[in-house]
Amino acid sequence: MTIDDIIAAKSDDDLYNLIARELESRLPPRQPIDEFVTALQALPPGLRAMAATYDLDVSLALDDLGWHFGNWHHVELAHETIRGLRELGADRMAEIFEGAFAHAKYYWSEMGSQNWVEWYPDSPLATATASLTNEAYAIWEGQPQGLFSFWLLYTRRYPGKMIDS
């Protein structure tokens, strides 16, 4: 991907597809997660932020913030997600996610257990993160393409942060 490719992308769909292809070509599968996190940390700032926030967008589409930490039970990935949201200019979403992560840390061993799926729905973590999830949903739903809207705005504003220097 080059700056010229970014500029040439005429629609949001074209730009998203360009970004998605670049991420797919540069990142290993998400499992094992340590390898994925190491690889995303080597990306330019914009791609790093997008790789770190992708799974949060999926979690908001399908689940909630507490559930996200069961699916993505990795402290460094959570920190990368916070940094990524801030890099993308989604500061309030970063604050919300950071608040949910603070709650999740109290129940980290439960979220990492084999039976976390059964434990979570009636858990104190689900209760503690419910209002944060509702606020995150409101932000996510208020964007034409969820968190990907932040990706597109960022890429158009900072194309140089999307490529290796």
Order of alpha helices (4+ residues) and beta strands (2+ residues): alpha-alpha-alpha-alpha-alpha-alpha-alpha-alpha-alpha-alpha-alpha
